[in-house]
Amino acid sequence: MTLKETVSLLLTPGKGLLAMDESIATCNRRFAVLNIPQTVEYRRKYRELIVTTPCLENSISGAILADETITQSTPDGEFFTEILYQKGIIPGIKVDQGAIDMIGFPDEKITEGLDGINERLEDYYEKGARFAKWRAVITIGQNLPTKTCIASNAFILSRYAAACQKAGIVPIVEPEVLMDGNHSMQKCEQITIETLHTLFDKLYEHNVDFSNLILKPNMVLPGLNAPIQDSLEAVAEATINCLLQTVPATVPGISFLSGGQSPDLASQRLNLMHIKSGNKIPWKLTFSFSRAIQQPALEAWNGMDENLKTAQDLLVYYAAQNSRAVCGKY
């Protein structure tokens, strides 16, 4: 499968990506809130719940896995990657190793994982991954972010993307401007524009083929604690305007992260972007959500086998809601 073929399948009209690549620590935190045992087996059972969900493929074109998950299987030995391929869902892999404190830059983060990345990508390719994801985090605060933080993360995202394309893996580049804080939507727009300009400058410098990558950005949103929470229309317009100013037309697709939005808000905002944008946009807009699709299912499952069908029904429901949003029919 060529990079272009993978991109085309990932951007199948009406479908999006399911991010099920939570780190062990993140997954355990979500389990702890629900008193689900934080063990390898319960994480495996939860991921099995997801990949075996009937009809998930009607709305999902690709699933981003974690390092732990890409080698997991059902009790009878069928690998999760095999199940996904049988459904027509392309397996992907998160290759970054998490954000750590950026030395010399208080309250800012830099993402690790470039060491040994060529060998790891070769290994993931052998295990079935055909696309990958790397997340950088940008914090808005007093005198934040710094240009150094934005530029450093853009440089690392570019090296990751170049390595992926060399390995025959489509890179998803995720520069997330966080929702945390009390900043305005206008401030988020300003920082997101600066971040994306810097990112594409660095990608160009590192000879990354824009036509064989997918951008995974945040929507332009007010901070979670901002006194003014802008309307759906304002968010949709600000997000589209931001992307039109920064994302080259040769990029085939933009797959939004949910970033802590509620399932309904994430879907409503995505839906309105399609209604508002009309023929203005040169790329396909879709979703790459995690909690906005998974959380209701996780809460319904609660670690209990008898809740499996209810949880899977909710997973299909929220995936389908976003599929409708991609078509402007939410």
GIKA-V561803 format. One record per pair of residues at least 24 apart in sequence whose ideal C-beta (glycine too) atoms are under 10 Angstrom apart, sorted by the first residue. I is the first residue (numbers start at 1). J is the second residue. D is the distance in Angstrom with one decimal. If there is no record, write none. Layout:
# GIKA-V561803
{{I/J/D} {I/J/D}}
This chain:
# GIKA-V561803
{{1/90/8.5} {1/130/6.0} {1/168/8.1} {1/170/9.6} {2/130/10.0} {2/168/8.0} {2/170/9.7} {2/212/8.7} {3/130/8.8} {3/131/9.0} {3/164/8.9} {3/165/6.5} {3/168/6.8} {3/169/7.9} {3/170/5.5} {3/171/9.3} {3/209/7.6} {3/211/8.6} {3/212/4.1} {3/213/8.7} {4/170/9.0} {4/209/9.6} {4/211/7.4} {4/212/6.4} {4/252/8.6} {5/90/10.0} {5/130/9.0} {5/170/9.5} {6/62/8.6} {6/90/6.5} {6/92/9.3} {6/130/4.8} {6/131/5.9} {6/168/8.6} {6/169/8.1} {6/170/4.7} {6/212/8.3} {6/214/9.7} {7/130/9.9} {7/131/8.3} {7/170/5.6} {7/211/7.8} {7/212/6.0} {7/213/8.0} {7/214/6.8} {7/251/10.0} {7/252/5.4} {7/253/7.1} {7/284/9.8} {8/61/9.7} {8/252/8.0} {8/253/9.5} {9/61/6.1} {9/62/7.6} {9/88/8.2} {9/89/9.4} {9/90/5.8} {9/130/8.6} {9/131/9.5} {9/170/9.6} {10/61/5.2} {10/62/4.8} {10/89/9.9} {10/90/6.2} {10/92/8.3} {10/130/8.6} {10/131/6.3} {10/170/6.9} {10/172/8.6} {10/214/6.5} {10/252/9.0} {10/253/7.2} {10/255/7.9} {10/284/9.5} {10/286/8.5} {10/288/9.4} {11/61/7.3} {11/62/9.3} {11/214/7.4} {11/252/6.0} {11/253/4.3} {11/254/9.6} {11/255/8.2} {11/283/8.9} {11/284/4.8} {11/285/9.7} {11/286/6.6} {12/57/10.0} {12/60/9.6} {12/61/4.7} {12/62/9.1} {12/88/8.9} {12/90/9.8} {12/284/9.3} {12/286/8.9} {12/326/10.0} {13/61/9.6} {13/284/7.6} {13/286/8.9} {13/323/9.7} {13/326/7.7} {13/327/7.8} {14/58/8.7} {14/59/7.5} {14/61/9.1} {14/286/8.7} {14/320/9.9} {14/322/9.8} {14/323/5.3} {14/324/8.4} {14/325/9.9} {14/326/5.7} {14/327/5.6} {14/329/9.5} {15/57/8.4} {15/58/8.0} {15/59/5.9} {15/60/6.1} {15/61/4.0} {15/62/8.3} {15/88/9.6} {15/89/9.1} {15/286/7.1} {15/287/9.2} {15/319/9.0} {15/322/9.2} {15/323/6.3} {15/326/7.3} {16/59/7.0} {16/60/6.6} {16/61/6.8} {16/62/8.3} {16/253/9.8} {16/255/6.5} {16/256/8.7} {16/270/8.8} {16/284/9.9} {16/285/9.6} {16/286/4.2} {16/287/3.8} {16/288/6.4} {16/289/7.1} {16/293/8.8} {16/319/7.8} {16/322/5.7} {16/323/6.9} {16/325/8.8} {16/326/6.2} {17/60/7.0} {17/61/6.6} {17/62/4.6} {17/63/7.1} {17/64/6.3} {17/89/9.3} {17/90/9.0} {17/92/7.5} {17/131/8.6} {17/133/8.8} {17/172/7.9} {17/214/8.4} {17/216/8.3} {17/253/9.8} {17/255/5.5} {17/256/9.8} {17/257/9.8} {17/286/7.2} {17/287/6.8} {17/288/4.0} {17/289/7.8} {17/290/9.6} {17/293/9.7} {17/322/9.9} {18/50/7.3} {18/51/9.5} {18/53/9.8} {18/56/7.6} {18/59/8.6} {18/60/4.8} {18/61/9.0} {18/62/7.5} {18/63/4.8} {18/64/7.1} {18/65/9.9} {18/84/9.9} {18/89/8.0} {18/92/9.6} {18/287/8.9} {18/288/7.8} {18/289/7.1} {18/290/7.6} {18/293/6.0} {18/294/7.7} {18/315/8.6} {18/318/9.9} {18/319/6.9} {18/322/9.5} {19/62/9.6} {19/63/8.1} {19/64/4.7} {19/65/9.4} {19/66/9.8} {19/92/9.0} {19/94/8.2} {19/133/7.5} {19/135/9.6} {19/172/9.5} {19/174/9.4} {19/216/8.7} {19/255/9.4} {19/257/7.5} {19/258/8.4} {19/287/9.3} {19/288/5.5} {19/289/6.4} {19/290/3.9} {19/291/8.7} {19/292/9.4} {19/293/8.3} {19/294/8.4} {20/46/8.8} {20/47/6.4} {20/50/5.5} {20/51/8.1} {20/60/9.9} {20/63/5.8} {20/64/6.4} {20/65/6.4} {20/66/7.6} {20/69/7.0} {20/80/9.5} {20/92/9.8} {20/94/9.6} {20/290/7.0} {20/293/9.0} {20/294/7.0} {21/63/8.6} {21/64/4.3} {21/65/5.8} {21/66/4.5} {21/67/8.8} {21/68/9.6} {21/69/7.4} {21/70/9.5} {21/92/7.9} {21/93/7.5} {21/94/3.9} {21/95/9.6} {21/96/9.7} {21/132/9.9} {21/133/6.6} {21/135/9.1} {21/288/10.0} {21/290/7.6} {22/46/9.7} {22/47/9.6} {22/64/9.8} {22/66/6.5} {22/68/9.6} {22/69/9.2} {22/94/8.8} {22/290/6.9} {22/291/9.1} {22/294/8.8} {23/66/6.5} {23/67/8.8} {23/68/8.6} {23/94/8.1} {23/96/9.8} {23/97/8.9} {23/98/6.4} {24/66/7.6} {24/67/9.0} {24/68/6.2} {25/98/8.4} {26/66/9.2} {26/98/9.4} {26/290/9.3} {27/66/8.0} {27/68/8.6} {27/69/9.5} {27/298/9.6} {30/291/8.3} {30/294/8.8} {30/295/8.1} {30/298/6.5} {30/299/9.5} {31/298/8.3} {31/302/9.6} {31/303/7.4} {33/298/9.4} {33/299/9.1} {34/298/7.1} {34/299/6.4} {34/301/8.6} {34/302/5.5} {34/303/7.0} {35/302/7.9} {35/303/7.7} {36/298/8.3} {36/301/8.1} {36/302/6.5} {36/303/3.7} {36/304/8.9} {37/303/6.6} {40/68/7.6} {40/72/8.7} {42/303/6.0} {43/68/6.8} {43/69/7.9} {43/72/8.3} {44/68/8.3} {44/69/8.1} {44/72/5.0} {44/73/8.3} {44/74/9.0} {44/75/9.2} {44/80/8.9} {45/72/9.7} {45/74/9.8} {45/75/9.4} {45/301/8.8} {45/303/7.8} {45/305/8.1} {45/308/9.2} {46/294/9.1} {46/297/9.1} {46/298/7.1} {46/301/6.9} {46/303/8.0} {46/311/9.0} {47/72/6.1} {47/80/6.3} {48/72/7.6} {48/73/8.5} {48/74/5.8} {48/75/8.4} {48/78/9.7} {48/80/7.1} {48/83/8.6} {48/308/9.4} {49/294/9.9} {49/297/7.4} {49/298/8.9} {49/301/6.1} {49/305/9.5} {49/307/9.3} {49/308/6.1} {49/309/9.9} {49/311/6.0} {49/312/6.4} {49/315/7.8} {50/80/8.6} {50/83/10.0} {50/84/9.7} {50/293/9.4} {50/294/7.4} {50/297/7.7} {50/298/9.5} {50/301/9.8} {50/311/9.0} {50/312/8.3} {50/315/6.5} {51/78/9.7} {51/79/9.6} {51/80/4.7} {51/81/8.7} {51/82/9.5} {51/83/5.0} {51/84/5.8} {51/86/9.9} {51/87/8.0} {51/89/8.0} {51/91/9.2} {52/78/9.4} {52/80/8.6} {52/83/6.3} {52/84/9.9} {52/87/9.2} {52/308/9.0} {52/312/7.8} {53/87/9.1} {53/297/8.4} {53/308/9.4} {53/309/9.7} {53/311/8.5} {53/312/4.3} {53/313/8.6} {53/314/9.6} {53/315/5.2} {53/316/6.1} {53/319/8.5} {54/87/9.2} {54/309/9.4} {54/312/6.9} {54/313/9.2} {54/315/10.0} {54/316/7.4} {55/87/9.0} {55/312/9.1} {55/313/9.8} {55/315/9.7} {55/316/5.5} {55/319/8.9} {55/320/8.5} {56/84/9.2} {56/87/6.8} {56/89/7.1} {56/293/9.7} {56/312/8.1} {56/315/6.7} {56/316/6.1} {56/319/6.2} {56/320/9.4} {57/84/8.6} {57/86/9.1} {57/87/4.1} {57/88/5.1} {57/89/5.4} {57/319/9.5} {58/87/9.5} {58/88/9.7} {58/316/7.7} {58/319/7.9} {58/320/6.9} {58/323/7.2} {59/89/10.0} {59/287/9.5} {59/293/8.9} {59/315/9.6} {59/316/7.4} {59/317/9.7} {59/318/8.9} {59/319/3.9} {59/320/5.0} {59/321/8.5} {59/322/6.7} {59/323/3.8} {59/324/8.7} {59/326/8.8} {60/84/9.1} {60/87/8.4} {60/88/9.3} {60/89/5.6} {60/90/9.6} {60/287/9.6} {60/293/8.5} {60/315/9.4} {60/316/9.5} {60/319/5.6} {60/320/9.7} {60/322/9.1} {60/323/8.3} {61/88/7.9} {61/89/6.6} {61/90/6.6} {61/255/9.8} {61/286/8.3} {61/323/9.9} {62/89/6.2} {62/90/4.3} {62/91/7.5} {62/92/5.4} {62/130/8.3} {62/131/6.2} {62/133/9.9} {62/170/9.1} {62/172/9.0} {62/214/9.3} {62/255/8.9} {62/288/8.3} {63/87/9.3} {63/89/5.4} {63/90/7.5} {63/91/6.1} {63/92/6.6} {63/93/9.9} {63/131/9.9} {64/90/9.9} {64/91/8.4} {64/92/4.5} {64/93/7.0} {64/94/5.9} {64/129/9.3} {64/131/7.9} {64/132/8.2} {64/133/5.2} {64/172/7.6} {64/174/9.9} {64/216/9.5} {64/288/7.2} {64/290/8.4} {65/91/5.9} {65/92/6.5} {65/93/5.5} {65/94/7.2} {65/124/9.1} {65/127/9.3} {65/128/9.2} {65/129/7.4} {65/133/9.6} {66/93/7.7} {66/94/5.6} {67/93/7.3} {67/94/7.4} {67/95/8.3} {67/97/8.8} {67/120/8.7} {67/123/10.0} {67/124/8.5} {67/127/9.9} {69/93/8.7} {69/94/9.3} {70/94/9.4} {70/123/9.5} {70/124/6.8} {70/127/5.3} {70/128/7.4} {70/129/6.6} {71/127/6.8} {79/127/8.3} {79/128/7.7} {80/128/9.3} {81/127/6.5} {81/128/3.9} {81/129/7.7} {81/130/10.0} {82/128/7.7} {84/128/8.1} {85/128/6.9} {85/130/9.6} {90/128/8.9} {90/129/8.6} {90/130/5.3} {90/131/6.5} {90/170/8.9} {91/124/9.1} {91/127/8.2} {91/128/5.0} {91/129/5.4} {91/130/6.9} {91/131/8.3} {92/124/9.0} {92/128/9.6} {92/129/5.8} {92/130/6.9} {92/131/4.1} {92/132/6.0} {92/133/6.3} {92/169/8.3} {92/170/8.1} {92/171/9.9} {92/172/7.2} {92/214/10.0} {92/288/9.5} {93/120/8.8} {93/121/8.6} {93/123/9.6} {93/124/4.7} {93/125/9.2} {93/127/8.0} {93/128/9.0} {93/129/4.1} {93/130/9.1} {93/131/7.8} {93/132/5.2} {93/133/7.4} {93/164/10.0} {93/169/8.1} {94/124/9.9} {94/129/9.8} {94/132/7.2} {94/133/5.0} {94/134/7.6} {94/135/7.5} {94/172/9.3} {94/174/9.5} {95/120/6.3} {95/121/6.8} {95/124/7.1} {95/129/8.8} {95/132/4.9} {95/133/7.1} {95/134/6.0} {95/135/9.9} {95/160/6.9} {95/163/8.7} {95/164/7.8} {95/169/8.7} {95/171/9.0} {95/172/10.0} {96/132/9.0} {96/133/7.5} {96/134/4.4} {96/135/5.8} {96/136/8.0} {96/156/8.6} {96/157/9.1} {96/160/7.3} {96/174/8.7} {97/134/9.7} {98/135/8.7} {98/137/9.8} {99/135/7.4} {99/136/7.3} {99/137/5.0} {99/139/9.9} {99/153/8.9} {99/176/9.6} {102/146/8.8} {102/148/8.2} {102/149/6.0} {102/152/7.1} {102/153/8.8} {104/146/9.8} {104/148/8.5} {105/144/8.7} {105/145/8.8} {105/146/5.9} {105/148/6.5} {105/149/5.7} {105/152/8.7} {106/141/9.8} {106/143/9.9} {106/144/8.9} {106/146/9.9} {107/139/6.1} {107/141/6.1} {107/142/9.0} {107/143/9.5} {107/144/6.2} {107/145/9.3} {107/146/9.9} {107/149/9.5} {108/137/8.7} {108/138/8.1} {108/139/6.0} {108/141/9.0} {108/144/6.5} {108/145/6.3} {108/146/6.5} {108/148/8.3} {108/149/4.3} {108/150/9.3} {108/152/9.0} {108/153/9.1} {109/136/7.8} {109/137/4.9} {109/138/8.2} {109/139/7.0} {109/145/9.7} {109/149/7.7} {109/152/9.9} {109/153/8.0} {109/178/9.4} {110/136/7.9} {110/137/9.0} {110/148/9.8} {110/149/7.3} {110/152/5.7} {110/153/6.3} {110/155/9.9} {110/156/7.2} {111/135/6.5} {111/136/5.0} {111/137/7.3} {111/152/9.3} {111/153/6.4} {111/156/6.1} {111/157/8.0} {111/160/8.7} {111/174/9.5} {111/175/9.9} {112/156/8.6} {113/156/8.3} {113/160/7.5} {114/155/9.9} {114/156/6.3} {114/159/5.8} {114/160/6.7} {114/163/7.9} {117/159/7.9} {117/160/6.7} {117/162/10.0} {117/163/5.0} {117/164/8.6} {117/167/8.9} {118/163/5.7} {118/164/9.9} {118/166/7.5} {118/167/7.0} {119/167/9.7} {120/163/9.2} {120/167/9.2} {121/160/9.3} {121/163/6.0} {121/164/6.3} {121/165/9.9} {121/166/8.0} {121/167/3.9} {121/168/8.6} {121/169/5.8} {121/171/9.8} {122/166/9.9} {122/167/6.0} {122/168/9.2} {122/169/9.4} {123/167/9.7} {124/164/9.7} {124/167/8.1} {124/169/7.1} {125/164/9.7} {125/167/5.8} {125/168/6.1} {125/169/6.1} {129/164/9.8} {129/167/9.4} {129/168/10.0} {129/169/6.4} {129/170/9.7} {130/168/7.8} {130/169/6.3} {130/170/6.7} {131/164/7.9} {131/169/6.0} {131/170/4.0} {131/171/7.3} {131/172/6.2} {131/213/9.4} {131/214/7.5} {132/160/7.8} {132/161/9.0} {132/163/9.0} {132/164/5.2} {132/167/8.5} {132/169/5.1} {132/170/7.3} {132/171/5.8} {132/172/6.6} {132/173/9.8} {133/160/9.3} {133/164/9.5} {133/170/9.9} {133/171/7.9} {133/172/4.3} {133/173/8.3} {133/174/6.0} {133/214/9.1} {133/216/6.9} {133/255/9.6} {133/257/9.8} {133/288/8.0} {134/159/9.5} {134/160/4.4} {134/161/7.7} {134/163/9.7} {134/164/8.4} {134/171/7.1} {134/172/7.4} {134/173/6.5} {134/174/6.3} {134/175/9.4} {134/216/9.2} {135/172/9.1} {135/173/9.0} {135/174/4.3} {135/175/8.2} {135/176/6.0} {135/216/7.9} {135/257/8.2} {136/160/9.4} {136/173/8.3} {136/174/6.7} {136/175/5.0} {136/176/6.8} {136/177/9.7} {136/195/8.6} {136/199/8.6} {137/174/9.1} {137/175/8.4} {137/176/5.3} {137/177/8.3} {137/178/5.9} {137/180/9.6} {137/218/10.0} {138/175/6.4} {138/176/6.7} {138/177/4.7} {138/178/6.6} {138/191/6.6} {138/192/8.4} {138/194/9.1} {138/195/5.6} {138/218/8.7} {139/176/9.8} {139/177/8.2} {139/178/5.5} {139/180/7.0} {139/181/7.6} {139/191/9.4} {140/177/6.6} {140/178/6.8} {140/179/8.9} {140/180/7.9} {140/181/5.3} {140/182/9.3} {140/183/4.7} {140/184/9.6} {140/187/6.1} {140/188/6.7} {140/190/9.3} {140/191/5.6} {140/192/9.6} {140/223/6.9} {141/178/9.5} {141/180/8.7} {141/181/6.1} {141/182/9.5} {141/183/7.9} {141/223/9.6} {142/181/9.7} {142/183/10.0} {144/181/9.2} {144/183/9.8} {144/191/8.9} {145/177/8.2} {145/178/9.7} {145/191/6.4} {145/194/8.3} {145/195/7.8} {147/194/8.0} {147/198/8.0} {149/195/9.6} {150/175/8.2} {150/177/9.6} {150/191/8.3} {150/194/6.4} {150/195/5.4} {150/196/9.8} {150/197/9.2} {150/198/5.1} {150/199/8.3} {150/202/9.8} {151/195/9.8} {151/198/5.7} {151/199/9.5} {151/201/9.0} {151/202/7.5} {152/198/9.9} {152/202/9.8} {153/195/8.2} {153/198/8.6} {153/199/8.3} {153/202/9.3} {154/195/7.4} {154/196/9.1} {154/197/9.2} {154/198/4.6} {154/199/4.5} {154/200/8.5} {154/201/7.4} {154/202/4.2} {154/203/7.9} {154/205/9.6} {154/206/9.8} {155/198/9.1} {155/199/9.5} {155/202/5.4} {155/203/9.9} {155/205/8.7} {155/206/8.1} {156/202/9.0} {157/198/9.8} {157/199/6.2} {157/202/7.2} {157/203/7.5} {157/206/9.4} {157/208/9.2} {157/213/10.0} {158/199/7.6} {158/200/9.3} {158/201/9.1} {158/202/4.2} {158/203/4.9} {158/204/8.6} {158/205/7.0} {158/206/4.1} {158/207/9.1} {158/208/6.0} {159/202/8.9} {159/206/6.5} {159/208/9.3} {160/206/9.7} {160/208/9.4} {161/199/9.6} {161/202/9.3} {161/203/6.2} {161/206/7.3} {161/207/9.9} {161/208/4.6} {161/209/8.9} {161/210/9.7} {161/212/9.2} {161/213/5.8} {162/203/8.4} {162/206/5.0} {162/207/6.6} {162/208/5.3} {162/209/9.1} {163/206/9.8} {163/208/9.8} {164/208/8.9} {164/212/9.0} {164/213/8.1} {165/207/9.1} {165/208/6.6} {165/209/6.0} {165/212/5.9} {165/213/7.6} {169/212/9.8} {170/212/6.1} {170/213/6.6} {170/214/6.6} {170/252/9.7} {171/203/9.4} {171/208/7.6} {171/209/9.6} {171/212/8.0} {171/213/5.0} {171/214/7.6} {171/215/9.8} {171/216/9.9} {172/213/7.2} {172/214/4.8} {172/215/7.7} {172/216/5.0} {172/253/9.5} {172/255/6.8} {172/257/9.9} {172/288/7.1} {173/199/6.8} {173/200/9.4} {173/202/10.0} {173/203/7.4} {173/208/8.6} {173/213/6.1} {173/214/7.6} {173/215/5.9} {173/216/6.6} {173/217/8.8} {173/251/9.7} {174/214/9.4} {174/215/8.1} {174/216/4.0} {174/217/7.4} {174/218/8.9} {174/255/9.0} {174/257/6.4} {174/288/8.1} {175/199/5.4} {175/215/8.3} {175/216/8.2} {175/217/6.5} {175/218/8.2} {175/257/9.9} {176/216/8.0} {176/217/7.5} {176/218/5.2} {176/257/6.0} {176/259/6.4} {177/217/7.9} {177/218/4.9} {177/219/9.5} {177/220/8.4} {177/221/8.8} {177/259/8.6} {178/218/7.6} {178/221/9.9} {178/223/8.6} {178/224/9.2} {178/259/7.2} {178/260/8.5} {179/218/7.3} {179/219/9.0} {179/221/5.7} {179/222/8.2} {179/223/6.1} {179/224/5.1} {179/225/9.3} {179/226/9.3} {179/258/9.8} {179/259/5.3} {179/260/5.4} {179/261/7.6} {180/223/6.7} {180/224/6.2} {180/225/8.1} {180/259/9.5} {180/260/8.1} {181/222/9.1} {181/223/3.8} {181/224/7.2} {181/225/6.4} {181/226/7.6} {182/222/8.4} {182/223/4.9} {182/224/8.1} {182/225/4.2} {182/226/5.0} {182/227/7.1} {182/228/9.9} {183/221/9.5} {183/222/6.9} {183/223/4.3} {183/224/9.7} {183/225/8.9} {183/226/6.2} {184/221/9.9} {184/222/5.7} {184/223/7.6} {184/226/6.0} {184/227/8.8} {184/228/6.7} {184/230/8.3} {185/219/9.8} {185/220/6.1} {185/221/6.2} {185/222/4.3} {185/223/8.6} {185/226/7.5} {185/228/7.7} {185/229/8.6} {185/230/4.6} {185/231/9.8} {185/234/6.7} {185/235/6.8} {185/238/5.9} {185/239/9.5} {186/220/8.8} {186/222/8.6} {186/228/9.9} {186/230/9.1} {186/234/9.9} {186/238/7.9} {187/220/9.8} {187/222/8.4} {187/223/8.1} {187/226/8.9} {188/218/7.7} {188/219/8.7} {188/220/5.2} {188/221/5.8} {188/222/6.7} {188/223/7.4} {188/226/9.1} {188/230/9.7} {188/235/9.6} {188/238/8.0} {188/239/9.5} {188/242/8.8} {189/220/4.7} {189/221/9.3} {189/235/9.9} {189/238/5.1} {189/239/8.2} {189/241/7.6} {189/242/5.3} {189/245/9.4} {190/220/9.5} {190/242/9.1} {191/218/9.7} {191/220/9.4} {191/242/9.9} {192/217/6.9} {192/218/6.5} {192/219/8.9} {192/220/5.7} {192/221/9.4} {192/238/9.0} {192/239/8.4} {192/242/5.3} {192/243/8.8} {192/245/9.7} {192/246/7.9} {193/220/8.9} {193/241/9.1} {193/242/5.5} {193/243/9.3} {193/245/5.8} {193/246/5.7} {194/246/8.9} {195/242/9.9} {195/246/8.5} {196/242/7.4} {196/243/7.7} {196/245/8.2} {196/246/3.7} {196/247/6.4} {197/245/8.1} {197/246/5.4} {197/247/9.8} {198/246/9.5} {199/246/8.3} {199/247/9.4} {200/246/6.8} {200/247/7.1} {200/248/6.2} {200/251/8.4} {203/248/9.1} {203/251/9.6} {204/248/8.7} {209/250/8.6} {210/247/9.0} {210/248/5.3} {210/249/8.9} {210/250/4.4} {210/251/5.1} {210/252/8.5} {211/248/9.2} {211/249/9.9} {211/250/5.0} {211/251/7.4} {211/252/6.2} {212/250/9.6} {212/251/9.6} {212/252/8.0} {213/250/9.7} {213/251/6.8} {213/252/8.1} {213/253/8.9} {214/251/7.7} {214/252/7.0} {214/253/4.9} {214/254/7.3} {214/255/5.4} {214/283/9.2} {214/284/9.1} {214/286/8.8} {214/288/8.1} {215/243/8.4} {215/246/9.4} {215/247/6.2} {215/248/9.7} {215/251/5.8} {215/252/9.4} {215/253/7.4} {215/254/4.9} {215/255/7.2} {215/256/9.3} {215/283/8.0} {215/288/9.9} {216/253/9.5} {216/254/7.7} {216/255/5.1} {216/256/7.1} {216/257/5.5} {216/286/10.0} {216/287/9.6} {216/288/5.2} {217/242/8.4} {217/243/7.4} {217/246/9.0} {217/247/8.2} {217/254/6.5} {217/255/8.6} {217/256/6.6} {217/257/7.1} {217/259/9.6} {217/288/9.9} {218/242/9.7} {218/256/7.4} {218/257/6.0} {218/258/9.1} {218/259/5.3} {218/260/9.9} {218/261/9.6} {219/243/9.8} {219/256/5.8} {219/257/8.2} {219/258/8.6} {219/259/7.3} {219/261/7.6} {219/265/9.6} {219/266/8.0} {219/269/5.8} {219/270/8.0} {219/273/8.2} {220/269/9.6} {221/259/7.6} {221/260/9.5} {221/261/7.5} {221/265/9.2} {221/269/8.2} {224/259/9.6} {224/260/7.1} {224/261/9.4} {229/265/9.7} {231/272/9.4} {232/265/8.0} {232/268/5.5} {232/269/5.9} {232/271/8.6} {232/272/5.2} {232/273/9.6} {232/276/9.6} {233/269/9.6} {233/272/6.4} {233/275/9.5} {233/276/7.3} {234/272/9.9} {235/261/9.9} {235/265/8.9} {235/268/9.2} {235/269/5.3} {235/272/7.8} {235/273/8.5} {236/268/9.1} {236/269/6.0} {236/270/8.5} {236/271/8.6} {236/272/4.1} {236/273/4.6} {236/274/8.8} {236/275/7.8} {236/276/4.9} {236/277/8.0} {237/272/8.7} {237/273/8.7} {237/276/6.1} {237/277/9.2} {239/269/7.6} {239/270/9.4} {239/272/9.5} {239/273/6.2} {239/276/9.4} {239/277/9.4} {239/285/9.3} {240/272/9.6} {240/273/5.9} {240/274/9.8} {240/276/6.4} {240/277/5.2} {240/278/9.8} {240/280/6.9} {240/281/6.7} {240/285/8.6} {241/280/9.4} {243/273/9.2} {243/277/9.2} {243/280/9.9} {243/281/7.3} {243/282/9.8} {243/283/7.8} {243/285/8.5} {244/277/9.0} {244/280/6.9} {244/281/7.1} {244/282/8.8} {244/283/9.9} {247/281/9.1} {247/282/8.5} {247/283/6.6} {248/282/8.6} {248/283/9.0} {249/281/9.1} {249/282/3.9} {249/283/7.3} {250/282/8.3} {250/283/9.0} {251/282/8.1} {251/283/5.5} {251/284/9.6} {252/282/9.2} {252/283/6.3} {252/284/6.6} {253/283/5.6} {253/284/4.3} {253/285/7.5} {253/286/6.3} {253/288/9.9} {254/281/8.4} {254/283/5.2} {254/284/7.2} {254/285/5.3} {254/286/7.4} {254/287/9.8} {254/288/9.4} {255/283/9.9} {255/284/8.6} {255/285/8.1} {255/286/5.0} {255/287/6.3} {255/288/4.0} {255/289/9.1} {256/285/7.3} {256/286/7.4} {256/287/5.5} {256/288/6.6} {256/289/7.7} {256/292/9.6} {256/322/9.6} {257/287/8.4} {257/288/5.9} {257/289/7.2} {257/290/7.7} {257/291/9.9} {257/292/9.0} {258/287/7.5} {258/288/8.2} {258/289/4.3} {258/290/6.4} {258/291/6.1} {258/292/3.7} {258/293/8.0} {258/294/9.8} {258/295/9.5} {258/322/9.3} {259/289/9.2} {259/290/9.3} {259/291/8.9} {259/292/8.8} {260/290/9.6} {260/291/7.0} {260/292/8.7} {261/289/8.7} {261/291/8.4} {261/292/6.0} {262/291/8.9} {262/292/7.2} {262/295/8.8} {263/289/8.1} {263/291/7.8} {263/292/4.6} {263/293/7.0} {263/294/9.2} {263/295/6.9} {263/296/6.6} {263/314/9.7} {263/317/9.5} {263/318/5.4} {263/321/7.3} {263/322/8.5} {264/292/8.7} {264/318/9.3} {264/321/8.2} {264/330/9.2} {265/292/8.3} {266/291/8.9} {266/292/4.2} {266/293/8.8} {266/318/9.5} {266/321/9.3} {266/322/7.5} {266/325/8.3} {267/292/7.3} {267/293/9.4} {267/318/7.9} {267/321/5.0} {267/322/5.4} {267/323/9.6} {267/324/7.8} {267/325/4.6} {267/326/9.5} {267/330/5.3} {268/321/9.5} {268/325/7.5} {268/330/6.4} {269/325/8.4} {269/330/9.6} {270/321/9.6} {270/322/6.7} {270/324/9.7} {270/325/4.3} {270/326/6.9} {270/328/9.2} {270/330/7.5} {271/321/9.0} {271/322/8.8} {271/324/7.3} {271/325/3.9} {271/326/8.2} {271/327/8.5} {271/328/6.0} {271/329/7.5} {271/330/3.5} {272/325/8.6} {272/328/8.2} {272/330/8.4} {273/325/8.5} {273/326/9.6} {273/328/8.5} {274/325/7.1} {274/326/6.7} {274/327/7.0} {274/328/3.7} {274/329/8.6} {274/330/8.8} {275/325/9.7} {275/328/4.8} {275/329/9.3} {275/330/9.1} {276/328/9.1} {277/328/9.0} {278/328/9.7} {284/326/8.5} {285/325/9.6} {285/326/7.1} {285/328/9.9} {286/322/8.3} {286/323/9.1} {286/325/9.1} {286/326/5.3} {287/319/9.1} {287/321/10.0} {287/322/4.8} {287/323/8.7} {287/325/7.3} {287/326/6.8} {288/322/9.9} {289/318/8.2} {289/319/8.6} {289/322/6.4} {292/318/7.1} {292/319/9.9} {292/321/9.3} {292/322/7.5} {293/317/9.3} {293/318/4.6} {293/319/5.4} {293/320/9.8} {293/321/8.6} {293/322/6.7} {294/318/7.9} {294/319/9.5}}
